[in-house]
Amino acid sequence: MGLATTQMFATIFDGISRHSPEGLWFKGYAEKQGFHKAVQWRDSGKPIPRGRKGA
């Protein structure tokens, strides 16, 4: 695999992760609560809230 292929896969996986329900929740939570709190939540193992509590 060359550099171009690696960069292509990185772009694809970045798009998948950002536009998943989890990625959208993380982005919204980070915008409201701050990046560090969002990372703490993510790393705590707590489930991502569903519905209006989500973001």
mmCIF file of the N, C-alpha and C atoms, coordinates in Angstrom:
data_MODEL
# 
_entry.id   MODEL 
# 
loop_
_atom_site.group_PDB 
_atom_site.id 
_atom_site.type_symbol 
_atom_site.label_atom_id 
_atom_site.label_alt_id 
_atom_site.label_comp_id 
_atom_site.label_asym_id 
_atom_site.label_entity_id 
_atom_site.label_seq_id 
_atom_site.pdbx_PDB_ins_code 
_atom_site.Cartn_x 
_atom_site.Cartn_y 
_atom_site.Cartn_z 
_atom_site.occupancy 
_atom_site.B_iso_or_equiv 
_atom_site.pdbx_formal_charge 
_atom_site.auth_seq_id 
_atom_site.auth_comp_id 
_atom_site.auth_asym_id 
_atom_site.auth_atom_id 
_atom_site.pdbx_PDB_model_num 
ATOM 1   N N  . MET A 1 1  ? 0.836   -1.179 0.000  1.00 0.00 ? 1  MET A N  1 
ATOM 2   C CA . MET A 1 1  ? 0.000   0.000  0.000  1.00 0.00 ? 1  MET A CA 1 
ATOM 3   C C  . MET A 1 1  ? 0.883   1.246  0.000  1.00 0.00 ? 1  MET A C  1 
ATOM 4   N N  . GLY A 1 2  ? 0.588   2.137  -0.887 1.00 0.00 ? 2  GLY A N  1 
ATOM 5   C CA . GLY A 1 2  ? 1.358   3.367  -0.960 1.00 0.00 ? 2  GLY A CA 1 
ATOM 6   C C  . GLY A 1 2  ? 0.717   4.486  -0.159 1.00 0.00 ? 2  GLY A C  1 
ATOM 7   N N  . LEU A 1 3  ? 1.370   5.600  -0.174 1.00 0.00 ? 3  LEU A N  1 
ATOM 8   C CA . LEU A 1 3  ? 0.898   6.761  0.568  1.00 0.00 ? 3  LEU A CA 1 
ATOM 9   C C  . LEU A 1 3  ? -0.472  7.224  0.068  1.00 0.00 ? 3  LEU A C  1 
ATOM 10  N N  . ALA A 1 4  ? -0.670  7.237  -1.239 1.00 0.00 ? 4  ALA A N  1 
ATOM 11  C CA . ALA A 1 4  ? -1.948  7.698  -1.784 1.00 0.00 ? 4  ALA A CA 1 
ATOM 12  C C  . ALA A 1 4  ? -3.105  6.817  -1.315 1.00 0.00 ? 4  ALA A C  1 
ATOM 13  N N  . THR A 1 5  ? -2.888  5.503  -1.294 1.00 0.00 ? 5  THR A N  1 
ATOM 14  C CA . THR A 1 5  ? -3.934  4.582  -0.838 1.00 0.00 ? 5  THR A CA 1 
ATOM 15  C C  . THR A 1 5  ? -4.215  4.778  0.641  1.00 0.00 ? 5  THR A C  1 
ATOM 16  N N  . THR A 1 6  ? -3.172  4.954  1.422  1.00 0.00 ? 6  THR A N  1 
ATOM 17  C CA . THR A 1 6  ? -3.334  5.183  2.862  1.00 0.00 ? 6  THR A CA 1 
ATOM 18  C C  . THR A 1 6  ? -4.124  6.459  3.116  1.00 0.00 ? 6  THR A C  1 
ATOM 19  N N  . GLN A 1 7  ? -3.816  7.515  2.387  1.00 0.00 ? 7  GLN A N  1 
ATOM 20  C CA . GLN A 1 7  ? -4.533  8.780  2.556  1.00 0.00 ? 7  GLN A CA 1 
ATOM 21  C C  . GLN A 1 7  ? -5.991  8.653  2.128  1.00 0.00 ? 7  GLN A C  1 
ATOM 22  N N  . MET A 1 8  ? -6.253  7.873  1.077  1.00 0.00 ? 8  MET A N  1 
ATOM 23  C CA . MET A 1 8  ? -7.629  7.672  0.637  1.00 0.00 ? 8  MET A CA 1 
ATOM 24  C C  . MET A 1 8  ? -8.435  6.960  1.723  1.00 0.00 ? 8  MET A C  1 
ATOM 25  N N  . PHE A 1 9  ? -7.859  5.883  2.289  1.00 0.00 ? 9  PHE A N  1 
ATOM 26  C CA . PHE A 1 9  ? -8.566  5.160  3.344  1.00 0.00 ? 9  PHE A CA 1 
ATOM 27  C C  . PHE A 1 9  ? -8.770  6.029  4.582  1.00 0.00 ? 9  PHE A C  1 
ATOM 28  N N  . ALA A 1 10 ? -7.800  6.862  4.907  1.00 0.00 ? 10 ALA A N  1 
ATOM 29  C CA . ALA A 1 10 ? -7.933  7.753  6.064  1.00 0.00 ? 10 ALA A CA 1 
ATOM 30  C C  . ALA A 1 10 ? -9.106  8.703  5.870  1.00 0.00 ? 10 ALA A C  1 
ATOM 31  N N  . THR A 1 11 ? -9.264  9.227  4.673  1.00 0.00 ? 11 THR A N  1 
ATOM 32  C CA . THR A 1 11 ? -10.372 10.137 4.374  1.00 0.00 ? 11 THR A CA 1 
ATOM 33  C C  . THR A 1 11 ? -11.712 9.421  4.481  1.00 0.00 ? 11 THR A C  1 
ATOM 34  N N  . ILE A 1 12 ? -11.777 8.208  3.950  1.00 0.00 ? 12 ILE A N  1 
ATOM 35  C CA . ILE A 1 12 ? -13.021 7.431  4.003  1.00 0.00 ? 12 ILE A CA 1 
ATOM 36  C C  . ILE A 1 12 ? -13.404 7.126  5.449  1.00 0.00 ? 12 ILE A C  1 
ATOM 37  N N  . PHE A 1 13 ? -12.451 6.615  6.242  1.00 0.00 ? 13 PHE A N  1 
ATOM 38  C CA . PHE A 1 13 ? -12.755 6.249  7.625  1.00 0.00 ? 13 PHE A CA 1 
ATOM 39  C C  . PHE A 1 13 ? -13.058 7.464  8.487  1.00 0.00 ? 13 PHE A C  1 
ATOM 40  N N  . ASP A 1 14 ? -12.420 8.588  8.184  1.00 0.00 ? 14 ASP A N  1 
ATOM 41  C CA . ASP A 1 14 ? -12.724 9.818  8.907  1.00 0.00 ? 14 ASP A CA 1 
ATOM 42  C C  . ASP A 1 14 ? -14.168 10.229 8.640  1.00 0.00 ? 14 ASP A C  1 
ATOM 43  N N  . GLY A 1 15 ? -14.589 10.165 7.393  1.00 0.00 ? 15 GLY A N  1 
ATOM 44  C CA . GLY A 1 15 ? -15.969 10.511 7.052  1.00 0.00 ? 15 GLY A CA 1 
ATOM 45  C C  . GLY A 1 15 ? -16.975 9.574  7.698  1.00 0.00 ? 15 GLY A C  1 
ATOM 46  N N  . ILE A 1 16 ? -16.678 8.283  7.709  1.00 0.00 ? 16 ILE A N  1 
ATOM 47  C CA . ILE A 1 16 ? -17.578 7.314  8.331  1.00 0.00 ? 16 ILE A CA 1 
ATOM 48  C C  . ILE A 1 16 ? -17.718 7.602  9.825  1.00 0.00 ? 16 ILE A C  1 
ATOM 49  N N  . SER A 1 17 ? -16.599 7.829  10.488 1.00 0.00 ? 17 SER A N  1 
ATOM 50  C CA . SER A 1 17 ? -16.660 8.027  11.942 1.00 0.00 ? 17 SER A CA 1 
ATOM 51  C C  . SER A 1 17 ? -17.316 9.358  12.314 1.00 0.00 ? 17 SER A C  1 
ATOM 52  N N  . ARG A 1 18 ? -17.111 10.389 11.542 1.00 0.00 ? 18 ARG A N  1 
ATOM 53  C CA . ARG A 1 18 ? -17.706 11.692 11.857 1.00 0.00 ? 18 ARG A CA 1 
ATOM 54  C C  . ARG A 1 18 ? -19.205 11.738 11.604 1.00 0.00 ? 18 ARG A C  1 
ATOM 55  N N  . HIS A 1 19 ? -19.688 10.956 10.662 1.00 0.00 ? 19 HIS A N  1 
ATOM 56  C CA . HIS A 1 19 ? -21.097 11.017 10.296 1.00 0.00 ? 19 HIS A CA 1 
ATOM 57  C C  . HIS A 1 19 ? -21.914 9.865  10.858 1.00 0.00 ? 19 HIS A C  1 
ATOM 58  N N  . SER A 1 20 ? -21.329 9.098  11.754 1.00 0.00 ? 20 SER A N  1 
ATOM 59  C CA . SER A 1 20 ? -22.074 8.054  12.453 1.00 0.00 ? 20 SER A CA 1 
ATOM 60  C C  . SER A 1 20 ? -22.848 8.721  13.593 1.00 0.00 ? 20 SER A C  1 
ATOM 61  N N  . PRO A 1 21 ? -23.861 8.066  14.148 1.00 0.00 ? 21 PRO A N  1 
ATOM 62  C CA . PRO A 1 21 ? -24.572 8.652  15.294 1.00 0.00 ? 21 PRO A CA 1 
ATOM 63  C C  . PRO A 1 21 ? -23.620 8.978  16.445 1.00 0.00 ? 21 PRO A C  1 
ATOM 64  N N  . GLU A 1 22 ? -22.643 8.122  16.672 1.00 0.00 ? 22 GLU A N  1 
ATOM 65  C CA . GLU A 1 22 ? -21.684 8.366  17.758 1.00 0.00 ? 22 GLU A CA 1 
ATOM 66  C C  . GLU A 1 22 ? -20.812 9.587  17.463 1.00 0.00 ? 22 GLU A C  1 
ATOM 67  N N  . GLY A 1 23 ? -20.376 9.698  16.207 1.00 0.00 ? 23 GLY A N  1 
ATOM 68  C CA . GLY A 1 23 ? -19.546 10.838 15.824 1.00 0.00 ? 23 GLY A CA 1 
ATOM 69  C C  . GLY A 1 23 ? -20.296 12.155 15.918 1.00 0.00 ? 23 GLY A C  1 
ATOM 70  N N  . LEU A 1 24 ? -21.553 12.134 15.488 1.00 0.00 ? 24 LEU A N  1 
ATOM 71  C CA . LEU A 1 24 ? -22.372 13.347 15.588 1.00 0.00 ? 24 LEU A CA 1 
ATOM 72  C C  . LEU A 1 24 ? -22.632 13.720 17.041 1.00 0.00 ? 24 LEU A C  1 
ATOM 73  N N  . TRP A 1 25 ? -22.868 12.709 17.886 1.00 0.00 ? 25 TRP A N  1 
ATOM 74  C CA . TRP A 1 25 ? -23.060 12.985 19.311 1.00 0.00 ? 25 TRP A CA 1 
ATOM 75  C C  . TRP A 1 25 ? -21.800 13.604 19.901 1.00 0.00 ? 25 TRP A C  1 
ATOM 76  N N  . PHE A 1 26 ? -20.650 13.011 19.609 1.00 0.00 ? 26 PHE A N  1 
ATOM 77  C CA . PHE A 1 26 ? -19.392 13.503 20.157 1.00 0.00 ? 26 PHE A CA 1 
ATOM 78  C C  . PHE A 1 26 ? -19.151 14.952 19.746 1.00 0.00 ? 26 PHE A C  1 
ATOM 79  N N  . LYS A 1 27 ? -19.381 15.261 18.484 1.00 0.00 ? 27 LYS A N  1 
ATOM 80  C CA . LYS A 1 27 ? -19.179 16.625 17.990 1.00 0.00 ? 27 LYS A CA 1 
ATOM 81  C C  . LYS A 1 27 ? -20.099 17.606 18.721 1.00 0.00 ? 27 LYS A C  1 
ATOM 82  N N  . GLY A 1 28 ? -21.377 17.258 18.845 1.00 0.00 ? 28 GLY A N  1 
ATOM 83  C CA . GLY A 1 28 ? -22.315 18.137 19.525 1.00 0.00 ? 28 GLY A CA 1 
ATOM 84  C C  . GLY A 1 28 ? -21.978 18.324 20.995 1.00 0.00 ? 28 GLY A C  1 
ATOM 85  N N  . TYR A 1 29 ? -21.609 17.230 21.662 1.00 0.00 ? 29 TYR A N  1 
ATOM 86  C CA . TYR A 1 29 ? -21.256 17.301 23.075 1.00 0.00 ? 29 TYR A CA 1 
ATOM 87  C C  . TYR A 1 29 ? -19.992 18.137 23.271 1.00 0.00 ? 29 TYR A C  1 
ATOM 88  N N  . ALA A 1 30 ? -19.009 17.939 22.399 1.00 0.00 ? 30 ALA A N  1 
ATOM 89  C CA . ALA A 1 30 ? -17.765 18.702 22.501 1.00 0.00 ? 30 ALA A CA 1 
ATOM 90  C C  . ALA A 1 30 ? -18.004 20.188 22.280 1.00 0.00 ? 30 ALA A C  1 
ATOM 91  N N  . GLU A 1 31 ? -18.911 20.529 21.367 1.00 0.00 ? 31 GLU A N  1 
ATOM 92  C CA . GLU A 1 31 ? -19.211 21.943 21.122 1.00 0.00 ? 31 GLU A CA 1 
ATOM 93  C C  . GLU A 1 31 ? -19.879 22.591 22.330 1.00 0.00 ? 31 GLU A C  1 
ATOM 94  N N  . LYS A 1 32 ? -20.714 21.836 23.032 1.00 0.00 ? 32 LYS A N  1 
ATOM 95  C CA . LYS A 1 32 ? -21.435 22.398 24.183 1.00 0.00 ? 32 LYS A CA 1 
ATOM 96  C C  . LYS A 1 32 ? -20.636 22.324 25.479 1.00 0.00 ? 32 LYS A C  1 
ATOM 97  N N  . GLN A 1 33 ? -19.978 21.195 25.711 1.00 0.00 ? 33 GLN A N  1 
ATOM 98  C CA . GLN A 1 33 ? -19.314 20.960 26.996 1.00 0.00 ? 33 GLN A CA 1 
ATOM 99  C C  . GLN A 1 33 ? -17.801 21.143 26.951 1.00 0.00 ? 33 GLN A C  1 
ATOM 100 N N  . GLY A 1 34 ? -17.242 21.155 25.768 1.00 0.00 ? 34 GLY A N  1 
ATOM 101 C CA . GLY A 1 34 ? -15.794 21.254 25.620 1.00 0.00 ? 34 GLY A CA 1 
ATOM 102 C C  . GLY A 1 34 ? -15.194 19.905 25.237 1.00 0.00 ? 34 GLY A C  1 
ATOM 103 N N  . PHE A 1 35 ? -14.108 19.973 24.508 1.00 0.00 ? 35 PHE A N  1 
ATOM 104 C CA . PHE A 1 35 ? -13.468 18.772 23.992 1.00 0.00 ? 35 PHE A CA 1 
ATOM 105 C C  . PHE A 1 35 ? -13.003 17.839 25.099 1.00 0.00 ? 35 PHE A C  1 
ATOM 106 N N  . HIS A 1 36 ? -12.412 18.394 26.152 1.00 0.00 ? 36 HIS A N  1 
ATOM 107 C CA . HIS A 1 36 ? -11.873 17.550 27.220 1.00 0.00 ? 36 HIS A CA 1 
ATOM 108 C C  . HIS A 1 36 ? -12.978 16.764 27.924 1.00 0.00 ? 36 HIS A C  1 
ATOM 109 N N  . LYS A 1 37 ? -14.113 17.384 28.169 1.00 0.00 ? 37 LYS A N  1 
ATOM 110 C CA . LYS A 1 37 ? -15.234 16.664 28.788 1.00 0.00 ? 37 LYS A CA 1 
ATOM 111 C C  . LYS A 1 37 ? -15.772 15.585 27.853 1.00 0.00 ? 37 LYS A C  1 
ATOM 112 N N  . ALA A 1 38 ? -15.806 15.875 26.564 1.00 0.00 ? 38 ALA A N  1 
ATOM 113 C CA . ALA A 1 38 ? -16.276 14.880 25.599 1.00 0.00 ? 38 ALA A CA 1 
ATOM 114 C C  . ALA A 1 38 ? -15.345 13.670 25.571 1.00 0.00 ? 38 ALA A C  1 
ATOM 115 N N  . VAL A 1 39 ? -14.055 13.911 25.631 1.00 0.00 ? 39 VAL A N  1 
ATOM 116 C CA . VAL A 1 39 ? -13.091 12.808 25.652 1.00 0.00 ? 39 VAL A CA 1 
ATOM 117 C C  . VAL A 1 39 ? -13.215 12.018 26.953 1.00 0.00 ? 39 VAL A C  1 
ATOM 118 N N  . GLN A 1 40 ? -13.422 12.703 28.075 1.00 0.00 ? 40 GLN A N  1 
ATOM 119 C CA . GLN A 1 40 ? -13.612 11.995 29.346 1.00 0.00 ? 40 GLN A CA 1 
ATOM 120 C C  . GLN A 1 40 ? -14.832 11.084 29.276 1.00 0.00 ? 40 GLN A C  1 
ATOM 121 N N  . TRP A 1 41 ? -15.934 11.583 28.707 1.00 0.00 ? 41 TRP A N  1 
ATOM 122 C CA . TRP A 1 41 ? -17.144 10.771 28.575 1.00 0.00 ? 41 TRP A CA 1 
ATOM 123 C C  . TRP A 1 41 ? -16.867 9.561  27.684 1.00 0.00 ? 41 TRP A C  1 
ATOM 124 N N  . ARG A 1 42 ? -16.244 9.826  26.545 1.00 0.00 ? 42 ARG A N  1 
ATOM 125 C CA . ARG A 1 42 ? -15.941 8.747  25.596 1.00 0.00 ? 42 ARG A CA 1 
ATOM 126 C C  . ARG A 1 42 ? -15.094 7.657  26.236 1.00 0.00 ? 42 ARG A C  1 
ATOM 127 N N  . ASP A 1 43 ? -14.089 8.071  26.994 1.00 0.00 ? 43 ASP A N  1 
ATOM 128 C CA . ASP A 1 43 ? -13.170 7.108  27.595 1.00 0.00 ? 43 ASP A CA 1 
ATOM 129 C C  . ASP A 1 43 ? -13.708 6.472  28.870 1.00 0.00 ? 43 ASP A C  1 
ATOM 130 N N  . SER A 1 44 ? -14.820 6.983  29.404 1.00 0.00 ? 44 SER A N  1 
ATOM 131 C CA . SER A 1 44 ? -15.360 6.438  30.651 1.00 0.00 ? 44 SER A CA 1 
ATOM 132 C C  . SER A 1 44 ? -16.065 5.095  30.443 1.00 0.00 ? 44 SER A C  1 
ATOM 133 N N  . GLY A 1 45 ? -16.479 4.826  29.211 1.00 0.00 ? 45 GLY A N  1 
ATOM 134 C CA . GLY A 1 45 ? -17.205 3.596  28.943 1.00 0.00 ? 45 GLY A CA 1 
ATOM 135 C C  . GLY A 1 45 ? -18.715 3.745  29.090 1.00 0.00 ? 45 GLY A C  1 
ATOM 136 N N  . LYS A 1 46 ? -19.172 4.948  29.467 1.00 0.00 ? 46 LYS A N  1 
ATOM 137 C CA . LYS A 1 46 ? -20.616 5.191  29.575 1.00 0.00 ? 46 LYS A CA 1 
ATOM 138 C C  . LYS A 1 46 ? -21.241 5.135  28.182 1.00 0.00 ? 46 LYS A C  1 
ATOM 139 N N  . PRO A 1 47 ? -22.479 4.661  28.095 1.00 0.00 ? 47 PRO A N  1 
ATOM 140 C CA . PRO A 1 47 ? -23.136 4.656  26.780 1.00 0.00 ? 47 PRO A CA 1 
ATOM 141 C C  . PRO A 1 47 ? -23.469 6.082  26.333 1.00 0.00 ? 47 PRO A C  1 
ATOM 142 N N  . ILE A 1 48 ? -23.548 6.258  25.037 1.00 0.00 ? 48 ILE A N  1 
ATOM 143 C CA . ILE A 1 48 ? -23.925 7.551  24.483 1.00 0.00 ? 48 ILE A CA 1 
ATOM 144 C C  . ILE A 1 48 ? -25.432 7.720  24.649 1.00 0.00 ? 48 ILE A C  1 
ATOM 145 N N  . PRO A 1 49 ? -25.872 8.845  25.209 1.00 0.00 ? 49 PRO A N  1 
ATOM 146 C CA . PRO A 1 49 ? -27.304 9.071  25.385 1.00 0.00 ? 49 PRO A CA 1 
ATOM 147 C C  . PRO A 1 49 ? -28.041 9.075  24.051 1.00 0.00 ? 49 PRO A C  1 
ATOM 148 N N  . ARG A 1 50 ? -29.287 8.669  24.090 1.00 0.00 ? 50 ARG A N  1 
ATOM 149 C CA . ARG A 1 50 ? -30.118 8.663  22.882 1.00 0.00 ? 50 ARG A CA 1 
ATOM 150 C C  . ARG A 1 50 ? -31.190 9.734  22.992 1.00 0.00 ? 50 ARG A C  1 
ATOM 151 N N  . GLY A 1 51 ? -31.780 10.095 21.874 1.00 0.00 ? 51 GLY A N  1 
ATOM 152 C CA . GLY A 1 51 ? -32.859 11.072 21.876 1.00 0.00 ? 51 GLY A CA 1 
ATOM 153 C C  . GLY A 1 51 ? -32.369 12.480 22.115 1.00 0.00 ? 51 GLY A C  1 
ATOM 154 N N  . ARG A 1 52 ? -33.207 13.273 22.735 1.00 0.00 ? 52 ARG A N  1 
ATOM 155 C CA . ARG A 1 52 ? -32.891 14.684 22.938 1.00 0.00 ? 52 ARG A CA 1 
ATOM 156 C C  . ARG A 1 52 ? -31.751 14.900 23.918 1.00 0.00 ? 52 ARG A C  1 
ATOM 157 N N  . LYS A 1 53 ? -31.500 13.945 24.809 1.00 0.00 ? 53 LYS A N  1 
ATOM 158 C CA . LYS A 1 53 ? -30.381 14.079 25.741 1.00 0.00 ? 53 LYS A CA 1 
ATOM 159 C C  . LYS A 1 53 ? -29.034 13.947 25.039 1.00 0.00 ? 53 LYS A C  1 
ATOM 160 N N  . GLY A 1 54 ? -29.062 13.433 23.806 1.00 0.00 ? 54 GLY A N  1 
ATOM 161 C CA . GLY A 1 54 ? -27.836 13.133 23.093 1.00 0.00 ? 54 GLY A CA 1 
ATOM 162 C C  . GLY A 1 54 ? -26.879 14.280 22.942 1.00 0.00 ? 54 GLY A C  1 
ATOM 163 N N  . ALA A 1 55 ? -27.202 15.257 22.161 1.00 0.00 ? 55 ALA A N  1 
ATOM 164 C CA . ALA A 1 55 ? -26.256 16.333 21.898 1.00 0.00 ? 55 ALA A CA 1 
ATOM 165 C C  . ALA A 1 55 ? -26.721 17.590 22.448 1.00 0.00 ? 55 ALA A C  1 
# 
